[in-house]
C-alpha cells in the first residue's frame, strides 16, 4: 500500500498547479504499479524524454509546459531530435526540425538544463556515491549506478520528467541497498591482458553481459587492468542495449564491489559463468551484420564522445584524409565539443574531412544521407541499434580500424589481437534464464484459461504474437507501421499492430515507452501486451496514452510457465480482470 506524506497529497491535489498535479498523478500510479510503499526525495534527474520521435511525445511535453509545470530539482536533458545549429547540413526534413525544436523548447520552459547529451556523467554536476536520483537513458543509468554508485531505478521516458517536477521517485528497485546485490558471477578465464587493454574489449564484454544477464545484475571478476571511464561507459552502454542491465559490478574496480563478497552482499551467486576468449570472439562477431568491405559512413560517439576520446582520435588522423566516398562523423555534446575545440581536436577532425554533430546522434535524427547503406563504428550501442533504426548494415571495429577504413574507403579490420581461433557463443544457463521456454508443438492438454494479473486492465480479443525474447521498441518497433524491426529478434519483419504481443519484458532503451506511445497515437500499437513480470516501460506508455488519448494498452502479467503454453496464432480473449481465454487458433 502506497502511503503519501501531507506534502505529497497536496501535490496530487493540485496545490502546486495543474502541471505538477499531472506529473504527480502519473508518478503515483506508477509507484503503485512498482509496488512502492512510499516515495523518496531525489536530488537530481536526467530526462530522456527529450528525444523527438513523433507528435505524442511532443504533445506530452507541451501539455506539461502549458500547465505550468516546473522542475523542482536540477535536471539535465538527454539528446534531442536535432542539432539546432547544423541540422541543415544534413537531409533532415524541415517539419521534423520544427517539431524537434518545439520539444526542446518545452523542456527548457520547464526549467531543464540544456545539456543535450546522453552522457551526463561527463559533466561537472554529475551525482556522487549514494545520491538518490531519477535518470533516464539506459547507458547513463548503468553508469550512474555502477561507476558513480548513485541510486536510480531504470526509468522510462516520460516518468523521468514527472520525477523531476515532483522531486520524488518510487522507493523501489535500485534505490534500495538490498536490491543492489549481484545475481550472476562472470569469471574471465584466460583472457590475455592485451585483449583486455584493447579499446574493443569493453563494448564486446558489455554486449555479452547484457545478452546473458538480461534484467539481472552481473558481477565480473578476473579483470587484470584498471579501466578508464570511457571503457566503463562503453561496457554499460553495450550491456544496456543487448540486455536490460542497469547496474553491474566489476570486482576491485567499481565502488560497491571492493571484493566478490561485497558485490553479492555476502549472498551466493545464482550462477557462476566462465567467460573465455572464444565466447568474446562470438560476441564480437554478433556486433557486425555487414558482409564484405563496402563502406559508406564511419560514425563514432554513442554514447557521446568525451574529451579523452577526442584526444585519442586526433593522433590517428594526423596527416591523413578520409576517402571522398565515405562520411566520417563524430557525435558529441556541446560541453565536450567546446573543450575539444579549445584543445585543437575539432581542427584535426576537419582537416581529416570529418564532421561533428552536437545535441543528438544518428539514431535520434533522420539525418543519414540516402546513399548510406553500410556503417562502421567502434560503438556497440550504434552497432546494436543501427540495423533496426536506420535499416543499414554495420561493421564493428576499433577506433584505429574506423580511421583506417575511412581513409581507404573500404572496411579494414585488424583481427590479430583477437586471433583466428574458435568463436563459441556463450549459452545462457537455463536454470537462471528469465526468458520462458516455449512449448513448441501445441499440446492437446493446454489450459483453455490462464489467470493473469491486470496491470493495465482492458478487454481485448485478438490473435497472439509470441516470443520468449525480450524486445526493445526503440530500434525494434516501427511505430508508423507496427512492424518489428529488430533484425536480431525472432519476430523480425512481423507486424504486431492490433495483435496481442507476448514478450517476457522489455530490454534496451528507455525510449521504448515513447515509441509505444507514438504507436498508440498512430493506431499501430499491439491490442494488448502479455509479460512475465510487471514491466514499467509498457505500463507507463499505457498510462500516458490514457491521459493523452483515452486509449490505454491493456498489460497483463502471467507466470513463465503459463507464458510457455502460448503459441503465435492463438486467438485469445482477455477479460477486464486479466483472465486469458484460448478461443481457437488463427485459420
C-alpha positions as CSV (number, residue, x, y, z in Angstrom):
1,X,0.0,0.0,0.0
2,X,1.5,3.3,-1.1
3,X,1.5,6.0,1.7
4,X,1.9,9.7,0.8
5,X,3.0,12.5,3.1
6,X,0.8,15.6,3.5
7,X,3.0,17.5,1.1
8,X,2.7,14.7,-1.5
9,X,-1.0,14.7,-1.0
10,X,-1.0,18.4,-1.7
11,X,1.0,17.9,-4.9
12,X,-1.5,15.3,-6.0
13,X,-4.5,17.5,-5.1
14,X,-3.2,20.3,-7.3
15,X,-1.9,22.7,-4.7
16,X,1.1,23.5,-6.8
17,X,-0.7,23.8,-10.1
18,X,-2.2,21.6,-12.7
19,X,1.2,20.7,-14.3
20,X,2.6,19.4,-11.1
21,X,-0.6,17.6,-10.4
22,X,-0.5,15.8,-13.8
23,X,3.1,14.8,-13.1
24,X,2.3,13.6,-9.6
25,X,-0.8,11.6,-10.7
26,X,1.3,9.7,-13.2
27,X,4.1,9.2,-10.7
28,X,1.7,7.9,-8.0
29,X,0.0,5.5,-10.4
30,X,3.4,4.2,-11.5
31,X,4.6,3.9,-7.8
32,X,1.6,1.7,-7.1
33,X,2.4,-0.5,-10.1
34,X,6.0,-0.8,-8.9
35,X,4.7,-1.8,-5.5
36,X,6.3,1.1,-3.7
37,X,5.3,1.7,-0.1
38,X,6.4,5.3,-0.2
39,X,8.1,7.9,-2.3
40,X,11.6,9.2,-1.7
41,X,13.1,12.6,-2.3
42,X,15.6,12.9,-5.2
43,X,18.4,15.4,-5.7
44,X,18.5,15.4,-9.5
45,X,17.2,13.9,-12.7
46,X,18.3,13.3,-16.3
47,X,15.5,13.5,-18.8
48,X,15.5,11.1,-21.7
49,X,12.0,12.2,-22.9
50,X,13.6,15.0,-24.9
51,X,14.2,12.8,-28.0
52,X,11.6,13.7,-30.6
53,X,10.0,10.7,-32.1
54,X,6.6,12.0,-33.1
55,X,3.7,14.0,-32.1
56,X,2.7,12.1,-29.0
57,X,5.9,12.9,-27.1
58,X,5.7,16.5,-28.2
59,X,2.1,16.7,-27.0
60,X,3.1,15.3,-23.6
61,X,5.9,17.8,-23.1
62,X,3.9,20.8,-24.3
63,X,0.9,19.8,-22.2
64,X,3.1,19.8,-19.1
65,X,4.7,23.1,-20.0
66,X,1.4,24.8,-20.9
67,X,0.0,23.7,-17.5
68,X,2.9,25.5,-15.8
69,X,4.9,22.5,-14.7
70,X,8.4,23.4,-13.4
71,X,11.2,21.1,-12.3
72,X,11.9,21.1,-8.5
73,X,15.4,19.5,-8.7
74,X,18.3,20.1,-11.1
75,X,17.5,18.2,-14.3
76,X,19.9,17.7,-17.3
77,X,18.5,16.7,-20.6
78,X,19.4,13.8,-23.0
79,X,19.9,14.2,-26.7
80,X,17.2,15.9,-28.7
81,X,16.0,15.1,-32.1
82,X,18.0,17.9,-33.7
83,X,21.4,19.5,-33.9
84,X,20.0,23.0,-33.7
85,X,22.9,24.8,-35.3
86,X,23.9,22.3,-38.0
87,X,20.8,20.3,-39.0
88,X,20.6,21.9,-42.4
89,X,24.0,20.4,-43.3
90,X,22.2,17.0,-43.3
91,X,19.0,15.8,-45.1
92,X,16.8,16.5,-42.0
93,X,13.1,17.2,-43.0
94,X,12.1,20.7,-42.1
95,X,8.9,19.7,-40.4
96,X,10.9,17.2,-38.2
97,X,13.3,20.0,-37.3
98,X,10.5,22.4,-36.3
99,X,8.8,19.8,-34.1
100,X,12.0,18.7,-32.5
101,X,12.8,22.3,-31.7
102,X,9.4,22.7,-30.1
103,X,10.0,19.7,-27.9
104,X,13.4,21.2,-26.9
105,X,11.7,24.5,-26.0
106,X,9.0,22.8,-23.9
107,X,11.6,21.1,-21.7
108,X,13.6,24.3,-21.3
109,X,10.3,26.1,-20.4
110,X,10.0,23.6,-17.5
111,X,13.5,24.7,-16.3
112,X,15.6,21.8,-17.6
113,X,19.3,22.5,-18.1
114,X,20.0,22.4,-21.9
115,X,22.9,19.9,-21.8
116,X,21.5,17.7,-24.7
117,X,23.7,14.8,-24.0
118,X,23.4,11.0,-23.5
119,X,26.5,11.2,-21.3
120,X,25.5,13.5,-18.4
121,X,28.2,11.8,-16.2
122,X,30.8,13.7,-18.3
123,X,29.5,16.9,-16.7
124,X,30.9,18.5,-13.6
125,X,27.5,18.4,-12.0
126,X,27.3,14.6,-12.0
127,X,25.9,12.8,-8.9
128,X,28.0,11.3,-6.2
129,X,28.1,8.0,-4.3
130,X,24.7,7.1,-2.6
131,X,22.9,10.1,-4.1
132,X,19.2,9.4,-4.9
133,X,18.4,10.5,-8.5
134,X,15.9,9.7,-11.2
135,X,17.8,9.2,-14.5
136,X,16.5,8.1,-17.9
137,X,18.8,7.0,-20.8
138,X,19.9,3.4,-20.5
139,X,23.6,3.9,-20.7
140,X,23.5,6.8,-18.3
141,X,21.5,4.7,-15.8
142,X,24.1,2.0,-15.9
143,X,27.0,4.4,-15.5
144,X,25.4,6.3,-12.6
145,X,24.6,3.1,-10.7
146,X,27.7,1.1,-11.5
147,X,30.6,3.6,-11.8
148,X,29.4,6.5,-9.6
149,X,27.5,4.5,-7.1
150,X,24.5,6.8,-7.3
151,X,21.0,5.3,-6.8
152,X,18.5,5.3,-9.7
153,X,16.0,2.8,-11.0
154,X,15.8,2.1,-14.7
155,X,13.4,5.0,-15.5
156,X,11.4,5.0,-18.7
157,X,10.9,8.1,-20.9
158,X,8.1,10.4,-19.6
159,X,8.4,9.2,-16.0
160,X,11.8,10.9,-15.6
161,X,10.3,14.4,-16.1
162,X,7.5,13.6,-13.7
163,X,10.1,12.7,-11.1
164,X,12.0,16.0,-11.8
165,X,8.8,18.0,-11.4
166,X,7.7,16.4,-8.2
167,X,11.2,15.9,-6.8
168,X,10.3,12.4,-5.9
169,X,10.7,8.8,-7.1
170,X,9.2,5.4,-6.0
171,X,11.2,3.8,-3.2
172,X,11.8,0.6,-5.1
173,X,14.4,-1.3,-7.0
174,X,18.0,0.0,-7.2
175,X,17.1,2.9,-4.9
176,X,17.3,0.4,-2.1
177,X,20.6,-1.0,-1.0
178,X,19.4,-4.6,-0.6
179,X,18.4,-4.7,-4.2
180,X,21.8,-3.8,-5.5
181,X,23.5,-7.2,-4.8
182,X,24.8,-9.1,-7.8
183,X,23.0,-12.0,-9.3
184,X,25.3,-13.7,-11.8
185,X,29.1,-14.1,-11.4
186,X,31.0,-13.9,-14.7
187,X,34.6,-15.2,-14.3
188,X,37.0,-14.1,-17.0
189,X,39.2,-17.1,-17.8
190,X,42.5,-16.9,-19.7
191,X,41.7,-13.6,-21.4
192,X,45.0,-12.1,-22.4
193,X,46.0,-8.8,-20.9
194,X,46.5,-7.3,-24.4
195,X,42.9,-8.1,-25.3
196,X,41.6,-6.6,-22.0
197,X,43.5,-3.4,-22.8
198,X,42.2,-3.1,-26.3
199,X,39.5,-0.5,-26.9
200,X,37.1,-3.1,-28.3
201,X,37.2,-5.3,-25.3
202,X,34.8,-3.5,-23.0
203,X,32.0,-3.0,-25.6
204,X,32.3,-6.6,-26.6
205,X,32.2,-7.8,-22.9
206,X,29.2,-5.5,-22.3
207,X,27.3,-6.9,-25.3
208,X,27.9,-10.4,-23.9
209,X,26.9,-9.5,-20.4
210,X,23.7,-7.9,-21.5
211,X,22.7,-10.8,-23.6
212,X,23.2,-13.3,-20.8
213,X,22.2,-11.2,-17.8
214,X,19.2,-9.5,-19.3
215,X,17.5,-7.8,-16.3
216,X,19.8,-9.2,-13.7
217,X,22.9,-7.7,-12.1
218,X,26.2,-9.1,-13.5
219,X,29.4,-9.3,-11.4
220,X,32.7,-9.6,-13.3
221,X,35.9,-10.9,-11.8
222,X,39.3,-11.5,-13.5
223,X,40.0,-8.1,-14.9
224,X,43.7,-7.5,-14.9
225,X,43.9,-3.8,-15.8
226,X,42.1,-0.7,-14.4
227,X,39.6,0.5,-17.0
228,X,39.1,4.2,-17.6
229,X,35.7,5.9,-17.6
230,X,35.3,5.7,-21.4
231,X,35.8,2.0,-21.2
232,X,33.3,1.6,-18.4
233,X,30.9,3.8,-20.4
234,X,31.2,1.5,-23.4
235,X,30.6,-1.6,-21.3
236,X,27.5,-0.2,-19.7
237,X,26.1,1.1,-22.9
238,X,26.5,-2.2,-24.6
239,X,25.0,-4.2,-21.7
240,X,22.0,-1.8,-21.5
241,X,21.4,-2.3,-25.3
242,X,21.6,-6.1,-25.7
243,X,20.0,-6.6,-22.3
244,X,18.3,-4.6,-19.5
245,X,21.4,-4.1,-17.3
246,X,21.0,-1.0,-15.1
247,X,23.8,-2.0,-12.6
248,X,27.0,-4.0,-13.0
249,X,29.8,-4.7,-10.6
250,X,33.5,-5.2,-11.5
251,X,35.4,-6.8,-8.6
252,X,38.1,-4.5,-7.3
253,X,37.0,-1.7,-9.6
254,X,33.5,-0.3,-9.2
255,X,32.6,1.3,-5.8
256,X,30.2,-1.4,-4.5
257,X,32.5,-4.3,-5.4
258,X,35.7,-4.0,-3.4
259,X,35.5,-7.8,-3.1
260,X,33.4,-10.5,-4.6
261,X,31.6,-10.9,-1.3
262,X,30.8,-7.1,-1.3
263,X,29.4,-7.3,-4.8
264,X,27.0,-10.1,-3.8
265,X,26.3,-8.7,-0.3
266,X,27.6,-11.9,1.1
267,X,25.0,-13.9,-0.7
268,X,25.8,-16.8,-3.1
269,X,25.5,-16.0,-6.8
270,X,22.6,-17.6,-8.7
271,X,25.1,-18.9,-11.2
272,X,28.8,-18.7,-11.9
273,X,29.7,-18.4,-15.6
274,X,33.1,-18.8,-17.1
275,X,33.8,-16.4,-20.0
276,X,36.6,-17.4,-22.4
277,X,38.2,-15.8,-25.4
278,X,36.1,-17.9,-27.8
279,X,32.9,-16.5,-26.1
280,X,34.2,-13.0,-26.6
281,X,35.1,-13.7,-30.2
282,X,31.5,-14.8,-30.8
283,X,30.1,-11.7,-29.1
284,X,32.4,-9.5,-31.2
285,X,31.1,-11.2,-34.4
286,X,27.5,-10.6,-33.4
287,X,28.1,-6.8,-33.5
288,X,28.8,-7.0,-37.2
289,X,25.9,-7.5,-39.7
290,X,27.7,-6.3,-42.9
291,X,29.1,-8.8,-45.4
292,X,32.1,-7.6,-47.3
293,X,34.2,-4.4,-47.4
294,X,31.7,-1.9,-48.7
295,X,31.7,1.3,-46.6
296,X,29.6,4.4,-46.8
297,X,30.0,6.0,-43.4
298,X,32.0,5.9,-40.2
299,X,30.2,7.1,-37.1
300,X,31.7,7.5,-33.6
301,X,30.2,8.7,-30.3
302,X,27.4,6.6,-28.9
303,X,27.4,7.4,-26.0
304,X,28.6,10.9,-26.8
305,X,32.3,11.3,-27.5
306,X,34.3,12.6,-24.5
307,X,37.3,14.9,-24.4
308,X,39.6,11.9,-23.8
309,X,38.2,10.2,-26.8
310,X,38.8,13.2,-29.0
311,X,42.4,13.3,-27.7
312,X,42.8,9.6,-28.6
313,X,41.3,10.2,-32.1
314,X,43.5,13.2,-33.0
315,X,46.8,11.5,-33.5
316,X,45.2,8.8,-35.6
317,X,44.0,11.5,-38.0
318,X,47.3,13.4,-38.3
319,X,48.5,13.8,-41.9
320,X,45.6,11.7,-43.4
321,X,42.5,12.3,-45.4
322,X,39.3,10.4,-45.5
323,X,38.1,8.8,-48.7
324,X,35.8,11.1,-50.6
325,X,33.1,8.4,-50.8
326,X,33.0,7.9,-47.0
327,X,31.3,10.1,-44.5
328,X,33.1,10.4,-41.1
329,X,31.0,11.7,-38.3
330,X,31.6,12.2,-34.5
331,X,28.5,12.8,-32.3
332,X,29.1,14.6,-29.0
333,X,27.7,17.2,-26.6
334,X,28.1,21.0,-26.6
335,X,30.3,20.8,-23.5
336,X,32.7,18.2,-24.8
337,X,32.9,19.8,-28.3
338,X,33.8,23.2,-26.8
339,X,36.6,21.7,-24.8
340,X,37.7,19.7,-27.9
341,X,37.7,22.8,-30.0
342,X,39.9,24.6,-27.5
343,X,42.3,21.7,-27.5
344,X,42.6,21.7,-31.3
345,X,40.8,18.4,-31.7
346,X,38.0,19.7,-33.9
347,X,40.5,21.3,-36.3
348,X,42.2,17.9,-36.7
349,X,38.9,16.3,-37.4
350,X,38.0,18.9,-40.0
351,X,41.4,18.5,-41.7
352,X,40.8,14.8,-42.0
353,X,37.5,15.6,-43.7
354,X,35.3,14.6,-40.8
355,X,32.4,16.4,-39.1
356,X,30.9,16.7,-35.7
357,X,27.2,16.7,-34.8
358,X,26.0,18.1,-31.4
359,X,22.9,17.6,-29.2
360,X,21.8,14.5,-31.0
361,X,23.0,11.4,-32.8
362,X,22.2,9.5,-36.0
363,X,19.8,7.2,-34.1
364,X,17.7,10.1,-32.9
365,X,17.6,12.3,-36.0
366,X,16.7,11.4,-39.6
367,X,20.0,12.8,-40.9
368,X,21.5,9.9,-42.7
369,X,22.2,10.6,-46.4
370,X,20.0,8.2,-48.6
371,X,23.1,6.6,-50.2
372,X,24.4,5.4,-46.8
373,X,23.7,1.6,-46.5
374,X,26.8,0.4,-44.6
375,X,28.1,1.9,-41.4
376,X,31.3,1.2,-39.4
377,X,31.6,2.1,-35.7
378,X,33.5,1.4,-32.5
379,X,30.3,1.7,-30.5
380,X,28.4,-1.4,-29.5
381,X,25.3,0.7,-29.0
382,X,25.4,2.1,-32.5
383,X,26.2,-1.4,-33.8
384,X,23.2,-2.9,-31.9
385,X,20.6,-0.3,-32.9
386,X,21.6,0.8,-36.4
387,X,20.1,-2.2,-38.3
388,X,16.7,-1.7,-36.8
389,X,16.6,2.1,-36.6
390,X,18.5,3.0,-39.8
391,X,17.9,0.0,-41.9
392,X,21.7,-0.3,-42.6
393,X,24.2,-3.0,-42.1
394,X,27.0,-2.3,-39.7
395,X,30.6,-3.3,-39.0
396,X,32.1,-3.1,-35.6
397,X,35.8,-2.3,-35.1
398,X,38.4,-0.5,-33.1
399,X,38.9,3.3,-33.3
400,X,42.0,2.6,-35.4
401,X,40.1,0.3,-37.6
402,X,37.5,3.0,-38.2
403,X,40.1,5.6,-39.2
404,X,41.9,3.2,-41.4
405,X,38.7,2.2,-43.1
406,X,37.6,5.8,-43.6
407,X,40.9,6.6,-45.3
408,X,40.9,3.6,-47.6
409,X,37.2,3.7,-48.5
410,X,36.6,0.1,-47.5
411,X,36.3,-1.9,-44.3
412,X,39.7,-2.7,-42.8
413,X,39.9,-4.6,-39.6
414,X,42.9,-5.9,-37.7
415,X,42.0,-9.3,-36.2
416,X,45.5,-10.1,-35.0
417,X,44.8,-9.4,-31.3
418,X,41.7,-11.5,-31.2
419,X,43.2,-14.3,-33.2
420,X,41.6,-16.7,-35.6
421,X,40.6,-19.3,-33.1
422,X,37.1,-20.7,-32.5
423,X,34.1,-18.4,-31.8
424,X,31.7,-20.1,-29.4
425,X,28.5,-18.3,-28.3
426,X,28.0,-18.4,-24.6
427,X,24.9,-20.4,-23.7
428,X,22.6,-18.9,-21.2
429,X,22.3,-21.2,-18.1
430,X,18.7,-22.4,-18.4
431,X,18.2,-22.6,-14.6
432,X,18.6,-18.9,-14.2
433,X,17.4,-17.6,-17.6
434,X,14.5,-15.2,-17.1
435,X,13.2,-15.9,-20.6
436,X,10.5,-18.6,-20.8
437,X,10.9,-21.7,-22.9
438,X,8.0,-22.1,-25.4
439,X,6.4,-25.4,-25.5
440,X,6.9,-25.9,-29.3
441,X,4.1,-28.1,-30.7
442,X,0.8,-27.1,-29.1
443,X,-0.3,-29.6,-26.5
444,X,-3.8,-31.1,-26.6
445,X,-3.9,-30.6,-22.9
446,X,-3.1,-26.9,-23.0
447,X,-5.1,-24.9,-20.5
448,X,-8.1,-23.1,-22.0
449,X,-7.9,-20.3,-19.5
450,X,-4.9,-18.6,-17.9
451,X,-5.3,-16.5,-14.8
452,X,-3.5,-13.2,-15.4
453,X,-2.9,-10.1,-13.3
454,X,-4.2,-7.0,-15.0
455,X,-1.6,-4.2,-14.5
456,X,-3.5,-2.0,-17.0
457,X,-7.0,-3.5,-17.4
458,X,-8.9,-3.8,-20.6
459,X,-11.0,-6.2,-22.6
460,X,-9.4,-7.5,-25.9
461,X,-9.9,-10.3,-28.4
462,X,-7.1,-10.8,-31.0
463,X,-4.6,-13.2,-32.2
464,X,-1.3,-13.7,-30.3
465,X,2.2,-13.0,-31.4
466,X,4.6,-14.8,-29.0
467,X,8.3,-14.8,-28.5
468,X,10.4,-15.7,-25.4
469,X,12.9,-13.0,-26.4
470,X,12.6,-9.6,-24.8
471,X,12.1,-6.6,-27.2
472,X,13.2,-3.0,-27.2
473,X,10.7,-0.9,-29.0
474,X,13.4,1.7,-29.6
475,X,15.2,0.2,-32.6
476,X,12.8,-2.8,-32.6
477,X,9.3,-1.5,-33.4
478,X,8.3,0.8,-36.2
479,X,5.6,3.0,-34.7
480,X,4.4,4.1,-38.1
481,X,3.6,0.6,-39.3
482,X,3.7,-1.8,-36.3
483,X,6.4,-3.9,-37.8
484,X,9.1,-5.4,-35.5
485,X,12.3,-4.1,-37.0
486,X,15.0,-5.6,-34.7
487,X,16.9,-7.7,-37.2
488,X,18.2,-9.9,-34.5
489,X,14.8,-10.7,-33.0
490,X,12.9,-13.9,-33.8
491,X,9.8,-11.8,-34.7
492,X,11.8,-9.5,-37.1
493,X,9.6,-8.4,-40.0
494,X,6.3,-9.4,-38.4
495,X,3.6,-6.8,-37.9
496,X,2.3,-6.6,-34.3
497,X,-0.3,-3.9,-34.8
498,X,-3.7,-5.0,-33.4
499,X,-2.4,-8.3,-32.1
500,X,-1.7,-9.5,-28.5
501,X,2.0,-9.2,-28.2
502,X,3.5,-11.7,-25.7
503,X,7.2,-10.9,-24.8
504,X,8.6,-11.6,-21.3
505,X,9.8,-8.0,-20.8
506,X,11.4,-5.0,-22.5
507,X,15.1,-4.7,-23.0
508,X,17.4,-1.9,-24.1
509,X,16.5,1.7,-24.4
510,X,14.5,3.9,-22.0
511,X,12.8,5.2,-25.2
512,X,10.7,2.1,-25.5
513,X,7.9,4.0,-23.7
514,X,7.9,6.9,-26.1
515,X,7.9,4.6,-29.1
516,X,4.9,2.6,-27.8
517,X,3.1,5.9,-27.0
518,X,3.6,7.0,-30.6
519,X,2.3,3.7,-31.9
520,X,-0.9,4.2,-29.8
521,X,-1.4,7.7,-31.4
522,X,-0.8,6.2,-34.9
523,X,-3.1,3.3,-34.4
524,X,-0.2,0.7,-34.8
525,X,0.2,-0.5,-31.3
526,X,-0.4,-4.0,-30.1
527,X,-4.0,-4.6,-28.9
528,X,-2.6,-5.8,-25.6
529,X,0.7,-6.9,-24.1
530,X,1.4,-10.0,-22.1
531,X,4.6,-10.2,-19.9
532,X,6.1,-12.5,-17.3
533,X,6.5,-9.7,-14.7
534,X,5.5,-6.1,-14.3
535,X,7.1,-4.1,-17.0
536,X,7.2,-0.4,-16.1
537,X,8.1,0.7,-19.6
538,X,4.9,-0.8,-21.1
539,X,2.8,0.3,-18.2
540,X,3.9,3.9,-18.3
541,X,3.2,4.2,-22.1
542,X,-0.3,2.9,-21.5
543,X,-0.9,5.3,-18.6
544,X,0.2,8.3,-20.7
545,X,-1.8,7.0,-23.7
546,X,-4.8,7.1,-21.4
547,X,-4.0,10.7,-20.3
548,X,-3.5,12.0,-23.9
549,X,-5.8,9.8,-26.0
550,X,-8.0,7.8,-23.6
551,X,-6.6,4.7,-25.3
552,X,-4.6,2.6,-22.8
553,X,-3.0,-0.6,-23.9
554,X,-4.0,-3.5,-21.6
555,X,-1.0,-5.0,-19.9
556,X,-1.3,-8.5,-18.3
557,X,1.2,-10.4,-16.3
558,X,1.3,-14.2,-16.4
559,X,3.7,-16.7,-15.0
560,X,6.6,-18.0,-17.1
561,X,5.0,-21.5,-17.1
562,X,1.7,-20.0,-18.4
563,X,3.6,-17.9,-21.0
564,X,5.3,-21.1,-22.3
565,X,1.9,-22.6,-23.3
566,X,1.1,-19.7,-25.7
567,X,1.6,-20.0,-29.4
568,X,1.7,-17.4,-32.2
569,X,-1.7,-17.5,-33.9
570,X,-3.7,-18.4,-30.8
571,X,-7.0,-16.5,-30.7
572,X,-7.2,-15.0,-27.2
573,X,-9.8,-13.2,-25.2
574,X,-8.6,-11.0,-22.3
575,X,-11.2,-10.1,-19.7
576,X,-11.1,-6.8,-17.8
577,X,-9.9,-8.7,-14.8
578,X,-6.9,-10.2,-16.7
579,X,-8.2,-13.7,-17.3
580,X,-7.0,-15.0,-20.7
581,X,-9.2,-17.5,-22.6
582,X,-7.9,-19.5,-25.6
583,X,-10.7,-19.5,-28.1
584,X,-9.2,-21.0,-31.3
585,X,-6.2,-20.9,-33.5
586,X,-6.0,-18.4,-36.3
587,X,-7.0,-20.1,-39.5
